[in-house]
């Protein structure tokens, strides 16, 4: 199923809507003119003119012929190598930039370790813009920024990110000024929402719950029928604040025993190793520390094994509530949870199976820590798929 997200834009003309329908249809692979007419609900006679316009904009090209019993079908495919979608990622300890073409192929990427909270908002955005310029071969058709916090996606404003210590940050405007692109070309979304979007696009499921683990936070994202579930204010998915231990630690939200107090990476590493252990050194970043933890689990380190198993149980307790309420087909363990998937999937599955409605399939994300950035790249490209006439902007 194609997954789309509405973008801030006015109503499209019938011609633009038809161009968009054809371009979206080709996102699934090469098609004949007859197939395009059927899938897009347009007359076959209208297809050649639409394809000509898209080809003139550098968005489609011939893709050979498909032999058949009768006349061979001439195929058309996407040709978006020069239409750049820019995905940017902000984490507590890392900034990332990635450029893809219309097919989703990664053209360039770069990431750097950074103490983003210490940098502060202006300097943090300066560094992110520097990374963006380093990977961009030309003006982007769209930009999407993944952030760990509460996001008003309609306004493209980060309302609150505890890990970054940013509040009411007008991310889109700040980045637009630094990159010289229109503010309406920039989308901002929560990292777990984008992780869920990426998993749905990858075919993991259409009714999907994504749970992402980070260095200091835990976030959830939900996709239903190909659309992100956002809630009334856009803040749906705060799975990290489901209570799993009434006698546990006090959470940053003010409550006690939230999943986040047990499932953020720092908490798991405290359970896995004594103070002063190399696991607590922040220098290797999330990926490096998780790799060290995995190595200990594989070698049978009992303290590490116990910490990871207890993490799986805590995730299962929280997810049982989510499954009871939303009834997803599949639960995806993302972020650093994906890296520990071979030890987490089973305890989560056991906890879900103990509940009357716990029938959801449990899988580790195949995209791992890259899922939010991949979702951001898809969202950035959506601007052009929604309005192919913007392709002219990419050649200015």
C-alpha positions as CSV (number, residue, x, y, z in Angstrom):
1,X,0.0,0.0,0.0
2,X,1.2,3.5,-0.8
3,X,1.8,5.6,2.2
4,X,1.3,9.3,1.9
5,X,1.2,12.2,4.2
6,X,-0.6,15.5,3.6
7,X,1.6,18.5,3.1
8,X,0.9,22.2,3.6
9,X,-0.3,23.3,0.2
10,X,-3.4,24.7,-1.5
11,X,-5.8,22.7,-3.7
12,X,-4.1,21.2,-6.8
13,X,-5.5,21.9,-10.2
14,X,-7.1,18.9,-12.0
15,X,-4.0,18.7,-14.3
16,X,-1.6,18.7,-11.4
17,X,-3.7,16.1,-9.6
18,X,-3.5,13.8,-12.7
19,X,0.3,14.3,-13.0
20,X,0.6,13.4,-9.3
21,X,-1.6,10.3,-9.7
22,X,0.6,9.1,-12.6
23,X,3.9,9.8,-10.7
24,X,2.6,8.1,-7.5
25,X,1.6,5.0,-9.5
26,X,5.1,4.7,-10.9
27,X,6.5,4.7,-7.4
28,X,5.7,1.0,-7.3
29,X,7.6,0.2,-10.4
30,X,7.5,0.4,-14.2
31,X,4.0,0.4,-15.7
32,X,2.4,0.5,-19.2
33,X,0.1,3.3,-20.3
34,X,-2.9,0.9,-20.0
35,X,-2.0,0.1,-16.4
36,X,-1.5,3.8,-15.6
37,X,-4.9,4.7,-16.9
38,X,-6.5,1.9,-14.9
39,X,-4.7,2.6,-11.7
40,X,-5.1,6.4,-11.9
41,X,-8.7,6.5,-13.0
42,X,-8.0,8.5,-16.1
43,X,-8.7,7.9,-19.8
44,X,-6.0,6.1,-21.7
45,X,-6.0,8.9,-24.2
46,X,-4.9,11.4,-21.5
47,X,-1.9,9.3,-20.4
48,X,0.5,10.2,-23.3
49,X,0.2,14.0,-22.6
50,X,0.8,13.5,-18.9
51,X,3.8,11.3,-19.5
52,X,5.2,13.8,-22.0
53,X,5.0,16.6,-19.4
54,X,6.5,14.5,-16.7
55,X,9.3,13.5,-19.0
56,X,10.0,17.1,-19.9
57,X,10.4,17.7,-16.1
58,X,12.9,14.9,-15.9
59,X,10.7,12.7,-13.8
60,X,9.9,9.7,-16.0
61,X,11.6,7.8,-18.8
62,X,10.9,4.7,-21.1
63,X,11.6,1.4,-19.4
64,X,11.6,-1.0,-22.4
65,X,8.7,-3.3,-23.3
66,X,6.8,-6.1,-21.7
67,X,6.2,-9.0,-24.1
68,X,2.7,-10.5,-24.2
69,X,0.4,-12.6,-26.3
70,X,-0.7,-9.6,-28.3
71,X,1.0,-6.3,-28.9
72,X,4.0,-5.7,-26.5
73,X,3.4,-3.1,-23.8
74,X,5.8,-0.1,-23.7
75,X,6.7,0.6,-20.1
76,X,7.5,3.8,-18.3
77,X,9.4,4.2,-15.0
78,X,10.5,7.0,-12.6
79,X,13.5,9.0,-13.6
80,X,14.2,11.1,-10.6
81,X,17.9,11.0,-10.1
82,X,18.1,14.8,-10.3
83,X,15.2,15.4,-7.9
84,X,16.8,15.5,-4.5
85,X,14.9,14.7,-1.3
86,X,16.8,15.8,1.8
87,X,16.3,14.0,5.1
88,X,17.7,15.5,8.3
89,X,18.0,13.8,11.7
90,X,18.4,15.4,15.1
91,X,19.2,13.1,18.1
92,X,20.5,14.0,21.5
93,X,24.0,12.8,20.5
94,X,24.0,12.9,16.7
95,X,23.1,15.0,13.7
96,X,22.5,13.3,10.3
97,X,21.8,14.3,6.7
98,X,20.8,12.0,3.8
99,X,19.9,12.7,0.2
100,X,17.8,10.3,-1.9
101,X,16.3,10.4,-5.4
102,X,12.6,9.9,-6.1
103,X,13.0,6.1,-6.0
104,X,14.4,6.3,-2.5
105,X,17.9,5.4,-3.5
106,X,20.5,7.0,-1.2
107,X,22.8,9.3,-3.1
108,X,24.8,10.8,-0.2
109,X,24.7,10.8,3.6
110,X,26.7,12.0,6.5
111,X,26.3,12.0,10.3
112,X,28.4,13.4,13.1
113,X,28.4,13.0,16.9
114,X,27.3,16.1,18.8
115,X,26.0,17.1,22.2
116,X,23.0,18.8,20.7
117,X,21.6,20.1,24.0
118,X,24.9,21.7,24.8
119,X,25.1,23.3,21.4
120,X,21.7,25.0,21.9
121,X,19.1,25.6,19.2
122,X,20.9,28.2,16.9
123,X,24.2,26.4,16.9
124,X,22.5,23.1,16.5
125,X,20.7,24.3,13.5
126,X,23.9,25.8,12.1
127,X,25.6,22.4,12.3
128,X,22.7,20.6,10.8
129,X,22.6,23.0,7.9
130,X,26.3,22.5,7.4
131,X,25.8,18.8,7.1
132,X,22.9,19.3,4.7
133,X,25.0,21.5,2.4
134,X,27.8,18.9,2.5
135,X,25.5,16.2,1.0
136,X,23.3,18.2,-1.3
137,X,24.3,18.1,-5.0
138,X,21.6,20.7,-5.8
139,X,18.5,22.4,-4.5
140,X,16.1,19.9,-2.8
141,X,12.5,19.4,-3.9
142,X,11.6,18.8,-0.3
143,X,13.2,18.6,3.2
144,X,12.0,16.6,6.2
145,X,13.5,16.8,9.7
146,X,13.3,14.0,12.3
147,X,13.3,15.1,15.9
148,X,12.9,13.3,19.2
149,X,10.0,15.2,20.9
150,X,6.5,16.5,20.7
151,X,5.9,18.0,17.2
152,X,3.1,20.1,15.8
153,X,3.6,18.7,12.3
154,X,1.0,21.0,10.7
155,X,3.0,24.1,11.9
156,X,6.4,22.4,11.6
157,X,7.2,23.4,15.2
158,X,9.0,21.2,17.8
159,X,6.9,21.9,20.9
160,X,9.1,20.1,23.4
161,X,12.1,17.8,23.3
162,X,13.4,17.0,26.8
163,X,16.6,15.3,25.5
164,X,17.5,18.5,23.5
165,X,16.1,21.0,26.0
166,X,14.3,22.7,23.1
167,X,10.8,24.1,23.4
168,X,8.6,25.8,20.8
169,X,11.4,25.6,18.3
170,X,10.3,26.8,14.8
171,X,12.5,24.2,13.1
172,X,11.2,24.7,9.6
173,X,11.7,28.4,9.6
174,X,15.2,28.2,11.1
175,X,16.3,25.6,8.5
176,X,14.7,27.4,5.6
177,X,16.7,30.5,6.4
178,X,19.9,28.6,6.6
179,X,19.4,26.6,3.4
180,X,17.6,29.2,1.3
181,X,14.6,27.1,0.5
182,X,10.9,28.0,1.0
183,X,9.6,27.2,4.5
184,X,6.7,25.3,3.0
185,X,9.2,22.9,1.5
186,X,10.2,21.7,4.9
187,X,8.3,19.2,7.0
188,X,9.1,18.4,10.7
189,X,8.0,15.2,12.4
190,X,8.6,13.0,15.4
191,X,11.3,10.3,14.9
192,X,9.0,7.5,15.9
193,X,6.3,8.6,13.5
194,X,8.9,8.6,10.7
195,X,10.1,5.2,11.8
196,X,6.6,3.9,11.6
197,X,6.2,5.5,8.2
198,X,9.4,3.9,6.9
199,X,8.4,0.4,8.2
200,X,5.0,0.7,6.5
201,X,6.6,1.7,3.2
202,X,8.9,-1.2,3.5
203,X,5.9,-3.5,3.6
204,X,6.2,-4.5,7.3
205,X,2.5,-3.9,7.8
206,X,-0.4,-1.6,7.1
207,X,-1.8,-1.6,10.7
208,X,1.4,-1.1,12.6
209,X,2.8,0.0,15.9
210,X,6.5,1.1,15.9
211,X,8.4,1.4,19.2
212,X,11.7,3.2,19.0
213,X,14.4,3.2,21.6
214,X,16.9,6.0,22.0
215,X,19.7,7.0,24.3
216,X,17.4,8.9,26.7
217,X,13.8,8.4,25.4
218,X,11.3,5.9,24.1
219,X,8.8,6.9,21.4
220,X,5.9,5.2,19.6
221,X,4.4,5.7,16.2
222,X,1.3,4.2,14.7
223,X,0.2,3.7,11.1
224,X,-3.3,2.7,10.1
225,X,-4.4,2.2,6.6
226,X,-1.2,3.8,5.3
227,X,-1.6,7.0,7.4
228,X,0.2,8.1,10.6
229,X,-2.2,8.3,13.6
230,X,-1.4,11.7,15.2
231,X,-4.2,12.4,17.6
232,X,-6.1,15.7,18.2
233,X,-2.9,17.8,18.8
234,X,-0.4,15.6,16.9
235,X,1.1,14.2,20.0
236,X,-0.1,10.5,19.8
237,X,2.5,7.9,20.4
238,X,3.9,8.7,23.9
239,X,4.2,5.0,24.7
240,X,7.3,5.8,26.8
241,X,5.0,7.2,29.5
242,X,2.8,4.1,30.0
243,X,3.4,2.9,33.6
244,X,5.0,-0.5,33.8
245,X,6.3,-0.4,37.4
246,X,4.2,1.4,40.1
247,X,7.2,1.2,42.5
248,X,9.8,2.2,40.0
249,X,11.7,5.4,39.4
250,X,10.2,8.9,39.0
251,X,10.0,9.9,35.3
252,X,10.8,13.2,33.8
253,X,7.0,13.6,33.1
254,X,6.4,13.6,36.9
255,X,4.8,10.1,37.1
256,X,6.4,7.0,38.5
257,X,7.5,3.8,36.8
258,X,7.0,4.9,33.2
259,X,8.4,2.6,30.5
260,X,11.0,5.3,29.6
261,X,12.6,5.0,33.1
262,X,13.3,1.3,32.3
263,X,13.8,1.2,28.5
264,X,15.9,4.2,27.6
265,X,19.4,3.0,26.8
266,X,21.1,4.7,29.8
267,X,18.8,2.8,32.2
268,X,19.4,-0.5,30.5
269,X,23.2,0.0,30.6
270,X,23.0,0.9,34.3
271,X,21.3,-2.4,34.9
272,X,23.7,-4.3,32.7
273,X,27.0,-3.1,34.2
274,X,28.5,-1.6,37.4
275,X,29.4,2.1,37.6
276,X,32.7,2.9,35.8
277,X,32.3,0.1,33.3
278,X,33.1,1.0,29.7
279,X,29.4,0.5,28.8
280,X,28.8,3.9,30.5
281,X,31.3,5.8,28.4
282,X,29.2,8.0,26.1
283,X,32.0,8.5,23.5
284,X,31.1,5.5,21.3
285,X,27.5,6.8,20.9
286,X,24.3,4.8,20.9
287,X,25.5,2.4,18.2
288,X,28.9,1.7,19.8
289,X,27.4,1.1,23.3
290,X,24.7,-1.2,22.0
291,X,27.4,-3.2,20.1
292,X,29.3,-3.6,23.4
293,X,26.1,-4.7,25.1
294,X,25.3,-7.2,22.4
295,X,28.8,-8.7,22.6
296,X,28.4,-9.3,26.3
297,X,25.0,-10.9,25.9
298,X,26.4,-13.2,23.2
299,X,29.2,-14.2,25.6
300,X,26.7,-15.1,28.3
301,X,27.4,-12.2,30.7
302,X,24.6,-12.9,33.2
303,X,24.1,-9.3,34.3
304,X,23.8,-8.1,30.7
305,X,21.4,-11.0,29.9
306,X,19.2,-10.2,32.8
307,X,19.1,-6.5,31.9
308,X,18.1,-7.2,28.3
309,X,15.5,-9.8,29.3
310,X,13.9,-7.4,31.8
311,X,13.9,-4.8,29.1
312,X,11.9,-7.2,26.9
313,X,9.4,-7.8,29.7
314,X,8.9,-4.1,30.3
315,X,8.4,-3.5,26.6
316,X,5.8,-6.3,26.5
317,X,3.9,-4.9,29.5
318,X,3.6,-1.5,27.9
319,X,2.9,-2.8,24.4
320,X,0.1,-5.0,25.7
321,X,-1.8,-1.8,26.5
322,X,-1.2,-0.5,23.0
323,X,-2.2,-3.7,21.4
324,X,-5.5,-3.8,23.4
325,X,-6.4,-0.3,22.4
326,X,-5.2,-0.1,18.7
327,X,-5.2,-3.8,17.6
328,X,-2.2,-3.5,15.2
329,X,-1.2,-6.4,12.9
330,X,2.4,-6.0,13.8
331,X,4.6,-4.5,16.5
332,X,8.0,-3.3,15.3
333,X,10.9,-2.9,17.7
334,X,12.9,0.0,16.3
335,X,15.8,2.2,17.3
336,X,18.3,0.4,19.5
337,X,15.7,-2.2,20.4
338,X,16.1,-3.5,16.8
339,X,19.8,-4.1,17.5
340,X,18.8,-6.3,20.4
341,X,15.9,-7.9,18.6
342,X,17.1,-11.5,18.9
343,X,16.8,-11.3,22.7
344,X,13.8,-8.9,22.9
345,X,11.2,-10.3,20.5
346,X,10.5,-13.4,22.5
347,X,9.9,-11.8,25.9
348,X,7.7,-9.2,24.2
349,X,5.7,-11.9,22.4
350,X,5.3,-13.8,25.6
351,X,3.9,-10.8,27.4
352,X,1.5,-10.0,24.5
353,X,0.3,-13.7,24.3
354,X,-0.7,-13.6,28.0
355,X,-3.3,-11.0,27.1
356,X,-6.7,-11.9,25.5
357,X,-6.0,-9.5,22.6
358,X,-2.3,-10.0,22.3
359,X,-2.3,-11.5,18.8
360,X,0.0,-9.0,17.1
361,X,3.1,-10.2,15.3
362,X,6.3,-8.9,16.9
363,X,9.4,-8.2,14.7
364,X,12.7,-6.3,15.0
365,X,13.0,-3.5,12.5
366,X,15.1,-4.4,9.5
367,X,15.9,-0.7,9.1
368,X,17.4,-0.4,12.6
369,X,18.6,3.0,13.7
370,X,18.1,4.3,10.2
371,X,14.3,4.0,10.1
372,X,13.4,7.6,11.1
373,X,15.8,9.0,8.5
374,X,14.4,6.7,5.8
375,X,10.9,7.9,6.8
376,X,12.0,11.5,6.6
377,X,13.4,10.9,3.1
378,X,10.1,9.5,1.9
379,X,8.2,12.5,3.5
380,X,10.6,15.0,1.8
381,X,10.0,13.4,-1.6
382,X,6.2,13.5,-1.0
383,X,6.2,17.2,-1.8
384,X,7.1,16.5,-5.4
385,X,4.8,13.5,-5.7
386,X,2.0,15.7,-4.5
387,X,2.8,18.4,-7.0
388,X,5.1,17.3,-9.9
389,X,5.2,20.9,-11.3
390,X,7.6,21.7,-8.5
391,X,10.3,19.7,-10.4
392,X,11.2,23.0,-12.1
393,X,12.5,24.2,-8.8
394,X,15.1,21.5,-8.7
395,X,16.7,22.7,-11.9
396,X,16.9,26.4,-11.0
